[in-house]
Structures are given as C-alpha cells and as structure tokens.
Amino acid sequence: MASLRVAAPALLVLGLAPAAHAERRAFAVTRDVDLQTEGVTELDWTSTHVLDAGWAGELEIVHGLGARWDVALLQHVAAPPAEVTVVGERTPDPGLTLGAFGSRVRYAPTDRGTWPVDLRGELSALKSPASCRVTLAPRAVFARDLWRLRLVANAGADVALDFGELERDCGHGAALEVSTTATWAAGVRARPWSSVDLGVEAFGDVADVGSGDRVGRAWVGPTASWARSSRLWATLGLGVVVAGAADDLVARVGFGLAL
C-alpha cells in the first residue's frame, strides 16, 4: 500500500478553490502546508492507475479541528486486473478489495507566510485487514513562495510493523519485524489564472533503508489543476519513472467535496 502511494505519479490537480484544500490544487504526491478549513468536513478520493495492473485508491474524510490541526479517516481499496487464463479470454473481474484503514493527524505551527519557510507535520497510522501489519507514516512539509512560484518539498517514511503471521493472533509468540521505506517529493507550481495551477514535481522512495538491499526509485511528471468552486475539486496526473525498477507510466485521478 505504501509502495502504491509512493509509486503514484505526478497528479494534475483539478482541485479546489483557495478556500478549500489548497494543497491539492497542483500536486499528486507532494503536499503543501495547508490544513482543512476549521469546522469543515471534506470527502476526498484519490486513485492510482497502472497499465495492465489494475488500480488502487484511497478514500479520506478530513475535518478541520482548528487553525492549527486537522484529522482524517482513511480507507484504501484496490481492483487487481483479471488474470489471463486462455488466449483472448480472462477470468471474471475480481472486483474491489478493501485494503488498509486508519487515521491521520496534521499540525501547522503558523499561518502561511509567517516564517521564511512554511512548515507542517503529519502522522498517519494504517492497519492491514489481512495481516498483523501496522504502518506508521510521519511526514514533514516545507514550502515557500518565490516571486510568482510556489516551492514545496516533503520528507517522510513508511514504517511497517509486523506483529505476527496470524491476523487473529497478532503479537503472540512472534518477533516484531520492522521495515522502513524513506519517501520524498518536491515540486514547483504557478497560478496563471485564479482557478488554474500548473507545475511539475518529482518524487520517489528508498525501500529497506536499514538493510544492504535498499533500492531507490524516482518519478517525474507535469501537474495542473482546476477549481470549479471552493467546495469542489477534481484531479488528474501522469508520472514517468526516471530511476529504479518501477512502473514506467502511472496515472492518478482524484476529487474532493466539502460536505
């Protein structure tokens, strides 16, 4: 799941207007420092599509707790492709599969533009329904306005904790196994029109950073966004692999609706 998130391409964010989730307006993987508006609940959906490999999605329900905090409930789903069994024929569509579920909390110490560099921190916790794996995903977000451009960078990790082999017997008689994937993303965007953002971003990961088998991957792609209103946004994007063994081309789409 973590790998799908990181392997996802650069999004073209057709997203919300300035009053809503501004961070979603121009990037797929890179996140800006903006929080959900205080007292507003938003429904977000993002899906990642790989040629001949099905798709995976994430549903979020985000609520603004105040000027400095927001929280979200997360649910991952996937639809693997049907397997080819005979030339020209496929097995029945396997349908949707529920993936990890969990929550996320985010905190911004100041308003945008107060410090020379805007900051935000976040922590996600996800539990796999089919195993004893819990994934913790801390992330730091840095951003700055430069002339008419917005520069954004993220640094984080996906820390997978395996508490055992059996879903109903987690932690009993099994040694805890920990694996860490370092994640990064960076982008630059401009706003030529009030409802349109254009930009480019690069992102990637380094798997098994604590072992000698660590492998790095990286993608790069254009981004764009459009906002119909402050309550509704939609996204689309592409990413091309530039380093490591990974999917050559990945598409990502998403939308958000303030409830």
C-alpha positions, 0 to 999 in steps of 0.5 A: 500500500505504501509502495502504491502511494509512493509509486503514484505519479505526478497528479494534475490537480483539478482541485479546489478553490483557495478556500478549500484544500489548497494543497491539492490544487497542483500536486499528486504526491507532494503536499503543501502546508495547508490544513482543512478549513476549521469546522469543515468536513471534506470527502476526498478520493484519490486513485492510482492507475497502472497499465495492465495492473489494475488500480488502487485508491484511497478514500479520506474524510478530513475535518478541520479541528482548528487553525492549527490541526486537522484529522482524517479517516482513511480507507484504501481499496484496490481492483487487481486486473483479471488474470489471463487464463486462455488466449483472448479470454480472462477470468471474471473481474475480481472486483474491489478489495478493501485494503488498509484503514486508519487515521491521520493527524496534521499540525501547522505551527503558523499561518502561511507566510509567517516564517521564511519557510512554511512548515507542517507535520503529519502522522498517519497510522494504517492497519492491514485487514489481512495481516498483523501489519501496522504502518506508521507514516510521519511526514514533514512539509516545507514550502515557500513562495518565490516571486510568482512560484510556489516551492514545496518539498516533503520528507517522510517514511513508511514504517511497517510493523509486523506483529505476527503471521496470524491476523487473529493472533497478532503479537503472540509468540512472534518477533516484531519485524520492522521495515522502513521505506524513506519517501520524498517529493518536491515540486514547483507550481504557478497560478496563471489564472485564479482557478488554474495551477500548473507545475511539475514535481518529482518524487520517489522512495528508498525501500529497506533503508536499514538493510544492504538491499535498499533500492531507490526509485524516482518519478517525474511528471507535469501537474495542473489543476482546476477549481470549479468552486471552493467546495469542489475539486477534481484531479488528474496526473501522469508520472514517468519513472526516471530511476529504479525498477518501477512502473514506467507510466502511472496515472492518478485521478482524484476529487474532493467535496466539502460536505 
